[in-house]
Amino acid sequence: MHIRQDFFTRKKEELGVTLNKVQLQAVRQTEGPLLLLASPGSGKTTTLIMRIGYLIEEKGTAPNRIKAITFSRASANDMKERFKRFFPYLPPVDFSTIHSLAFELVRTYFRQTHTSYRLIEGHADMQFHKKTILRNLYKSITGEKITDDQLEELVTYISYIKNKMIPVEKWPAVATDVPKAEQIFKQYEEFKQNGTGQLLLDFDDMLTIANDILEKDSGLLLQYQQRYDYVLTDESQDTSMVQHAIIEKLVHVHQNLCVVADDDQSIYSWRGAEPAYLLDFKKKYPDAHILFMEQNYRSSQEIVAAANQFIKRNKHRYDKNMFTENPAAEPVKLIHLPDYQYQVKYLAQTIGEFENYQDTAILYRNNASSVLLINEFDRAGIPFYIKDADNRFFSHWVVQDMLNFMRMTYTDKRPDIFEQIHSKINGYVTKKQMEVLKRIRNNQSVFDNLLKHVPLQDYQIKPLREAKETLQQMRGMPPLEAIRVIRGRLGYEKALEKMCERFGFRKEYLIGILNTLEEIADTLETMEEFAARLKHLQHVLKTAKQKKGQNAVTFSTFHSSKGLEFENVYMIDLVEGIIPSEDDKDDEPLMEESARLFYVGMTRAKKHLELISYDKRDGKKTAVSRFVKAVKRIIHPDKEKKQSSPEVKRVGHGSGIAKTPYNPNAIQDISELLAGKIVKHRVFGKGKIVRVNGDTLEIKLKSRTVKLSLVTCLERGLLEDAGDE
C-alpha cells in the first residue's frame, strides 16, 4: 500500500495530478475486465495515462506488453503526447487506432500467404480509389452520374454493413436512398477480388479481414494474444461489432481488458457503432468490474445539472449521475428568434464583441448550417476555424446549375453550358434532342437551333421560346431576383421535384441549398459579384481549416465536437426536423441517439451555453426542438413561469438584439439619425453613423462596422445620442 501511495504522491508532486476516489479505483483495478463509464469532462484521459504508468512502475509490466487502442489517429497522438509528458523517462507504449492494429495483422498474414494487395483509400491511386470504383459502378448499373451526396451515402451504407458484420442475405433489410445500392455493393466486392489481378482493400476490409484471420489462423491468433498482457480501449462507445470481435479475440486468454466509454456519448450508430455492447458487458465478461466516473471538471453547475437531467430521458443507458464541484456561472440561455435568417446576424453581432474568439464554438447538426455562418462571419471580419470543413456545398450540382443559368443570360450560344441544365428547364429537352443540338456548330442561339433544326414535340415549342425570352430579360438582373426567376418562371424548382421523385433525392435539402444561395445573393448587385462571392467563400472555407489554434471562433458539427471544450458554446438550428430529424421521430434508437448528440453539444460548454431556435424558416413555420423544450422544463420547472424570465430571451426582428426595457433617453425620431452623428448602442457601445440607406443603418465602431435595422433601433430604443463623449 505504501509503494502504491508513493506512485500517486510522486505524480502529484511532479505534475500536480490528484485523482479522485473512483479514478484511483480505475488505476488500481488492473486485473480482469473493467468497464470505466466516464461522463463528459471527468478526466478519462488522465486516468488512462495514470493507469498505464501504474502498470509499468508499480506492477512491473514492460511498456511493450501494453496495448492502448483509440478511436481516431488524433486521440492516439494526443495520448502518446500525454504519456510522454507524464512519464518522460519511460519507453513508449503501443498507442494506435483499431484500424492500424488490424492493418498490421492483415499485412503479416498476407506476407505469410504471399497475397498481393493494394489499398484503395487514403492516399491511393485515383484510378483505383474506392470512390472512383463506386462512381464507375453506379454509372454502369444505373446509367446516371452519382452525386457527391449519393456517393457519401453509398460509402456509409457499405461501411455500416461491414462494421455490423451483416450477412449477404440480410443486406436488403438495410435502408438506403441510393438506387441499386445492394447490386453496386456486390459488384464492388467482386471487382476488389477479381478486377485487377491483386486484392483491393478499403479501410473497412482491414477490420473484417483481420477478424476472419484471427478466426481461422490459430497460429497468428496465439502470436497476437501472447504479445500483450494488458489491453485498453478508449471511446469504446464508438466501437463497431467487428472491432469488438477483434478485441475479444485478443484478450480471450488473460481478459485484462480496460474499456473506457460513455454510453451517453454514443453517436455513431450510422457507422455501425454498438452502444448496446456496453449495456451487455457483464454478459460477455461476467467477472467484470464496472466503475462510474461521474464528476465533471469542465462545466459550471448550471450546465452539468441541465445536461445530467436531460440525458435521463433516454431509457437504454446506465443510470449515471453526473455532478460537479465547479462554481455556479450563469443559467443556460434559450434564445428564440422570429426567423432563421436572424440567426447568423445574432451570432455575428454577439460574438463580434468578444476578444478571445478561440474560447467560443458554434455547433450544428448538419454541415449545410456552416455556409451562412461562413458568409456572415466573413463579412463581419470575424476569424473562424472549421473543424470538419465540407466543400461539397460549393461543388453541389444545384449550385453549379444556378451559375450555368446565369451564364446563359450572357450568351445562349453555348451548347456545352446548356447541356448541364437542359433537362431542368421548361420544355424538358431530352438527351436525344441534346445530342442532335450538339452536332450543330453554327454559333447561333441554342434555342433558335432547337426550334429550327431539332425535332421537337408540340408541347416543347412555347416553353422554349419563353425560356429564351426570359433569359434575355434576366441580363443584368440582380442575383437574388435572377435566382427567383430561375426557380419559378424557368421551371427549375418543378424539375427538382420530379428529380426527387425519380432518384429519391431529399427535396428539403435541395430547396435548402437554393434558399442559402438566395441569402448569399441578398445585397449583391450583379451576377458576376454573386459568382465571385461563391468562389471567395469556397476559398475562405479551405483556408478556415488552417486556423486551428489561432484566435478564431470554431464552427463544428455536434459529431466532430466530441472531445472538445469551450468557454462559450452556441448550439444552433435547434428545431424539429433537424434535431431530432424527421427520420429520428419514428425510431426509438435513432431518437435516443439524437438526444445523445444534443447532450454531447451541451457538455462542450464550460460556462456559457446558448440554445438557439426560431419561428420560421424559408417562409414556413418551424417548431422548437423537443430537446430545447425539455431543457426549458429542467431549468424552469415552474410551468407558470413566463418566457420573459431573464434566462429566456425572445429576440426581436431585424438586428437580432434581445428585447430591452424602456429607455427614456433613446432616440425616437428618424430625423435625428444622420450620417456623422455619434451614437451609443445598448449592446455595441459608441460609434459613428456612416450611412443611412432605406431600413439599414451603418455604424462604425472601434474595430468594425455593423449594419443594423433602422426600425428595430427606433422600436427597441437601442440608440442614444452620445454627443461628444
N, C-alpha and C positions, 0 to 999 in steps of 0.2 A: 504493500500500500504506500509505503514511504517513497519507493522508487517512482511509482506512478505519479505521486504528488509532485515529485521533482520535475517530471516532464512538463506538467501544466504550469508549475511555478516558473520554470525556466522560460516557457513561451510567453508567460505574462510579462516577465521582466524584459525579454528580448523584443517582443512585438506589441506588448500592451493587449494581447488577446486573452480575454477571460470568457470561459464557456459557462453557459447556464446548466442547470441540473440535467435537462434532457439531452443537451449537446454532449455533456460529459458521458452520459449513458451510451450515446451513439458511438462515441470514440472507443469506449472500453468494451463494448459488446462485439468482440472481434470474431468469435467462432460461431459457425452456423448461419442460417439465413436471417437477415434483418431487413425489414421494410421501414424506412425512415420517411414518414409523411411530413414534408416541410412546407409550411404555409409561406405565402409571399413575404419576402424581407426577413426571413427567420435565420439567415446566416448559414445556409446549407453548404455553400462552397467552402467557407472557413471550416465548418465541421468535417467535411470530407477530407480536406487537406490535413487537418489535425489528426484525423483517423489514420491516414496513410503514414504520417510521421510517427505516430504512436506504434503502428505495426512494425516499423523499421527500428525505431530507437528503443522501444520497451519490449517488443515481442521477438526482436532479433530476426525479423523477416528480411531477406535480401530484396533490395528495391526492384530487381528484375523479375521477382516472383509475384509482383502485384500488377494487376491489370485494371486500369480505370477507363471505362467506356462512356463517352458522352454523345449527345445527340447531334452536335454540329462541330465543324472544324474550329469555329470561333471559340466555342466553350472549351474545346480540348486545349487550344492555345492559351486561353485565359487560365485554366487550371495548371498548365505547365509553368506559366509565369508566377502564379500564386505560390506554387510549391517551391519554386526556386527562391522566392522572396522569404518564405517561412523557413526553409531548410537549405540555405545556400551551400552548405558543406556536404550534402548528401548526393550520391549519384542519382541521375534522373530515373523517374518511374515511367512505365509504359502507358502514357495517356493517348487515346486515339478514338476516332469515331467507330461505330459498329461497321460502317461500310469499309473503312480502312482495314479492320481486322478480317472481315470477310474476303476482301480482295487478296490479302496476304495468303490466306488459306487456299483460295482458288488458284493463285499463281503457283503455290507449292505443288498442288495436285496436278495442274496442267504440265508443270515441268516433269513430274514423275511419269505422266502418261503420254508425254510428247504431243500434247494437243496445241495446235496453232490457234491463236485467238487475236482479236482486235477490239479495242474499246471504242464505243460509238457515242459516248457522252463526254462532257468536259471539253478538253482541247482536241477532240477527234477531228480527223479529215472531214470536211463538209460533205464530200461525196458520199461518205458512209456514216454521216451523223444520224443519230436516231430520228431527229425531226425531219431531215431530208428524206429518209426512207419512208416515214409515215406520210409526208406530203405526197410523195410519188404514188404510194399505195392508195391513198384517198382518191387521187385524181384518176387512177386506172380503174378503181372499183365504182366510183360514183359519177365519173365524167365531169366533176366540178373541181374548182380550186378550193382547197381548205382555207378557212380564215384563221388568223392568229388565235382568236378566242376558241375556235373549234379544236385547233391543234393542242392548245393548253389543256382543254377538257379531255381530249383523247389520251394525252400523256398521263393525266391524273387517273383516268379510267384503267389504263394498263397497270400503272403503279399500284393502284388500290387492289386489283385482283391478285397481283403477285405478293404484296405485303400481307394480304389476308389469307394467302395460300388457298384461294378458291379453286376447286377443281373445274375442268372444262365444262362438264355437264351443267354446272350452276352459273356459268357466265351469263346466260340470257336473263337471269334474275337481277343482274347489276344494272341499275338505271343510268342512262346517259342520253344526252340530247344529240350526240354525234351520229349521223346516219351510218349504218353498216359498220358500227364500231367493232362488233364481235368478229365479223368477217375480216376486217382490216387487221385486228389483233392476231387472228390465226395465221394470216398470210405474213404478217410481220415476224412471228415466231419461226415460220417455215423459212423465210428469207435469211434470218440470222443463222439458222442451222445449215442451210444448203445453198445460199445465194452467191457466195463469193469464194468458196474453197477453204475458208477458215471460219471458225466460230466467232460470231459477233456478240459482244457483251454490252448491255447497258448497266446503269448503276444498280437497278433492282435485281438483275441477273446475278450480280455478285452475292447478294443475300440468299436468293433461292438456291443457287448452285452450291454455295458454301454449306447450307443446311443439308442439301442432298448428299454432299461429300461426307459430312460428319455421320450421316445415317448409314452410308454403305461402305465407308473405308475405316474399318475399326483401328487400323494401324495409325492413321493420321489423327483420328479422334483421340486415341490414347496419348499420342505425342502432344497435342494441344491441351488435353486435360492435365498432363503432368508438367506443363510449362508454368502454370500459375497456381499459387496456393490461396490467393485471395482475389476476388473479382468484385469491382464496384461499378455500378451503373448510375449515371446521373440523368435527370429529366426523363425518368422511365415511363412517365405517363404518355410520352410521345413515341414509345416503342411499339412496333407492329408485331403481329403474330410470328412472322418468320424471324424477326430479330430476337423475340423472347425465346423461340425454339433453339436458336444458336447458343444463346447464353445458358439455357437449361442444360444443354449437352456439355458445355464447357465446365460447369460446376457440379456435374452429376455425382462425382465421387466424393469430393470434400464438402460440398454445399456451403462453402464460405462465401456467401453472396450478400453484398450490401446494396439494396435497391433504394435509391433516393428519388422521391417522386412527390407530386401533389395531384391527387385525382381531381381536385377542383380547378386545376390549370390544364386539363387535357383538352386540347383544341384542334387536334389534327386527325379526327376520325376519317376525313376525306382522303387522307394519305394512308389509311389503314391502321392508325394507332388504336390500341385496345385498352381503354380505361378500365373495362370490366376485369382485365387480368389482375389489376391491383386489388380489386374487391375480392377476388378469389385466391389471393396469395396464400392463405392458410391451407386451401385445398391442395395446392401444388407443393407447399412446404409446411406440413403440419407442425413442425417444431419451431417455426419462425417466431421471432420477436417482432412486435410492431410498436414503434415509438412515434409520438406526435410532437413535432416541433411547432408550437403554436404561437410563440412570442414573436411579434413583428417589431423589427428595429428600424423600419423605414418610415412608416407613415404616422400621421397625427392620430390622436384618439378618435376624432370625428370620422376620419376616413376608414380606420380599422373597424370601428363599430358598425358603420353603414355597410361596408363590404362583407363583414362576417355574417351579419344578419341577412343580407341579400342572398348569399350563396346557399343558405339553408333552404331556399325554395326548391332546390334540387333534391330528389329522393334517393338517387343511386350514387351514394357517396359515403365516405367515412364521416362520422359526426365529430367534426373538429370545432374548436372554439378559439379562433384567432384573437389575441389580445395584445396590448402594447403598454409599456410604461412610459412611452413618449408623452410630452405635454400636449394639452389641447392647443389647437391653432385657430381654425375658423370653420364654420359649418360648410358642408358640401353645398355648392350652389347649383340651382336648377334654373337655367336661362331658357326662356321661351320666346321665340321671335315670330313676328307675323308672317314672314315669308322666307323661304330658303335663300333667296338672293342676298338677304341681310347678314347671313351667317359669316361669310368671309370678310365682309366690311366690319362687322363687330369684332372679329378676331384680330384683324389688322390694326384697328383703332386701339383696342385694348392692349395688345402685345407690343404695339409700336412704342408705347410709353416705357417699356422695360429697358434696363441697361444690360442685364445679363440674359441674353437670348438663349444661351445654352442650357439654362435651367428650365426651359419650357418645351412642352411637346403638345402637338395636336394629333389626336388619334382618331382613326376612322375604320370602318369595316372593309370598304371596297377601295381599291386603288383609284377608281374613277373620281373619288372625292378630292384627290390631290390636285386635279387640273386647275380648278378655280382658285384654290389656295395659292398655287404657284403664280397664277395670273395676278391676283390681288397683292400678294406679298412682294412680288417683283415690282409692281407699280409703286408700292409704298416704300420700296428700298429697304425692306427688312430681310436680312440674310436668313437662309434656311438650308437645312440638310435633310435629304430624303433617304431614309434607311433602306427602303426597298423600291427604288425608282423603277417605274414601269413605263417604258417608252411606247407601249402599244397604242395609246390613245392617238398620238400624232401620226402613226402609220396606219391607223384603222381605215378600212375601205370607205366608211361613211365620211370621214374627214377628207380623204382623197377625192371622193365623189363631189363634195361641195367645192373643192378647189377646181376640179375639172369643169363643173358647171360654170364657175366664174371665168375660167379660161375661155369657155365657149362664147362669153359675152364680148370678148375682144376679137376673136375670129372664129367663124363657124366653118372654116375651110379645112379643118384637120380631122380626118377620119380616125387617126390614132387616139385623139382625145375623146372623140365621140364614141369610140369602141368601148371605152371604160364605163360609159353611162347609158348606152343605147337602150338597155332593157329596163331602165329606171325612169324613163321619161314618157309622158303621154304619147300614145301611138305605138308603144312597145315593139320596137324594131327587133325582129328575130335574128338569131345567129346567122341563118342562111342569107337573109337580106343584107346583113352586115358584111358578109363575105363578098357579095356582089358589089357593094358600095366601095370596099377597099380596093377592088380591081380598077375602079375609075380614077384616073390620075389627071384631072383637068384643072386642079387648083380652084374649083368652084365650091360654093356652099354645100355642105353635106346634105342639107335639107333640099336644096334645088336638085341635087343629084338623085336623092331618094325619090323625089316626086316625078322626075323626068325619066330616069334610067333604070329604076329598080321596081320589079313587080310588087305592088302593094295591095293589101286588102282595102276595100272601100272605107272601112271604119278608121283606117290609119291616116287618111289624107288630111282631114280637117285638123286633128290634133297636132300633126307635124307642121302644118302651115302656122298654126297658133304658137307652137313652140319656137319656131324661127323668129316670129314677130316678138314674142316675149323676151327672148334672149337679146334681141336688138334694143328693145326698150330698157333692158337692165344695164346697158352700157353706162358706166359712171355712177351707178346707183350705190348708196352706202351699203356696206356689207350686211348689216343687220336686216335691212329691208330686202336685200338680194336673197338671203337665206330663207326668209319667209315666203318669197315668191317661188323659189325652187321647191320648197316643201308643199306649197299649195297649188299655185297655177300650173306649174310644170309637172305636178303629179308624183313628186318624189316620195312623199310620205305614204301615199296609197301603194306605190311599188314596194316600199319596205314592208308594209303589212302583208302583201302577197308572198314576199320572200320569207317572212316569219312563218307563214302557214306551210310553205313548201319545204323549208330547210330546218325548221324548229328553232330559229333564232329567237332570243328573248326581245320582244317588242319594246318593253320598258327601257331596256339597256340601250337600244339603238336610238330611241327617241331622246333618251338622256344625253347621248352624245350630241345630237342636234341642238338641244337646249343649252348645253355647255358651250357649243360654238357660238350660239346667239349671245351668251353672256360675254364671251371674249370679243365678239364683234361690236358690242354696245360701246358707244363713244368713239369708235373708229370711223373715219370719213370715206376711205376708199377701199376697194377690194385688194389693191396692192398692199395697203397697210395691214389688212387682215392676214394675207398670205405671209407677210414679213413677220407679223406678230406670232403666228403659229411656229414659224421657223425659229424665231428668237426664244419662244417658250420651250421648244424642243431642246435647244442648246442649253438653256437655263437648267432644265431637268437633268441633262447629262452632267453638267458641272456641279449640280447640287449634291451628287453622290460623293464628291471630293471634299465636302465641307465638314466631314466628321472631325470632331474635336475642336472645331472653330467656334467663335461666338455666334452661333446660328440656332434658330428655332428648329426642332426636329419634327418632321412630318413622318408618320408611320401608320401602317395598318395595325389593328389590335394584335394580329398574329405575330407580326415582327417586333412588337414592343416588348414581348415576353423577355424577362431578364433585365430590362432597363428600369431606370428610376429618374424622376424629375421633381423639382420643387413644385412646378405648376403643370397640371395636365388638363387639357380641354378635349373632351370626347364629343364628337360632332355627328350630325346626321342621325340622331337618336330617335328615329321614327319607325312605326310599324312598316314592314316590307323591306327594311334594310337590316335592322336588328331588333327583333327577330325578322328573318326574311320570310317571304311567302312560303318557301319550301319547309322552313323550320316549323311552321304553325301546326301542321298535321302530323308531326312525327315527334314523339316524346324524346327519344335520344338526341335528335337534332336540336330540339328546343332546349334541352339541358346543356348541350354543347354551346349553344348561342348564349345562354346565361353565364357559362364559364368564360366565354370570350369577353363578355361585358365586365365580369369580375376581374379578369386579367387587366383590362383597361383601367378600372378603378384603382387597383392596387399598385399601379406605376407611380401614383402621386404621393409625394411626401407631405405637403402642407395645403396645397390649393388644388381643388378638384371642381371643375365645372362640367355639367352635363347639359348639352345644347340640343334643343328640339325646335320645331317650327310648325305653324298652322297650315302653310300652303307650299306646294312645290309644283312649278311649271303650270300654274293656274288651277291645280287640283288640290282639294282638301287632303291634309295628311293627319294621321293620328299619332299622338305622342307614344313612344315605345312603352310597352307594358313594364319594361325593366326600369325606366325612369319613374313611372308611377309607383312601382314597388319601393324604390329608394325614397320617393317622396313620403310614402306611408311610414317608412322607417324613421326618417328624420323629423317628420311631423305626425306623430301618432294620433294627435288630436284632430279628428276628421273635420271639426268645425273651423279649424284654422284657415284663414283666407289666404289667397295667393299673394296678398300684399305683404306677407311676413318678410322680414329683412333678408332671409336666405333665398327666397324665390322671387326672381325678377322677371317681369314681363317686359320685354324690350320693345320700344315704340318704333313705328315706321321710320324709314329714312336713314338717320345717322347711325342707328344701332346703339344708342345710348339709353341706359335704363331710365324708367320714369323717375322724375325727381320732384321734391317738394316745391311748393310755390316760392318763387324768388322775386321779392318786390323790386329789386334793383335790375332785373333783366330788361334787355332791350326788347320792346314790343312793337315798334314801328319799323316797317321795312325800309323807310326812307333814311333811317339812321345807319343802315348797313351799306357803307360806301367804300370803294377801294381806297386803301391808305389808312383806314381807321384802325387804331389799336384796340383790340377787344380781349376779354378774358373768358375762355370757355370753361365750363364747370369741370370737364374731365381733362382736357388737353392743356389748360393754363393759358398764358398770354401769347398772343400772336397778332400778326397784321393781316387785314383783309387785302388780298391781292387781286381778286376778281369776283364779280357777281355776275353769274350767267344763267338766266332762267331761274330754276329752283336750286342751282348749285352755287355754293359759297366756298371759295378757296381761301384758306387761312394759312399764312406762312408761320410755322413755329420755329423754335431754335434749330432743330435738326432736320425738319422736313416740312412739306406742305400737305395739308389734309383737305379733302373735298367733303363738304357736309351739305345736308339738305337744309335749305333756307327756311322752309315751312316748319320743319321739325325744331330747328333752333328757336324760332319765334314761339311755336306752340308750347314747347317744354321749358321755355325761359332759360336756355342754356348759355346765352351770351350776356356779358355786362360790358359797359363802356369802361375801358382800362385807362383812359385819359393818358397822362404822361408818366404813369407809374414806372 
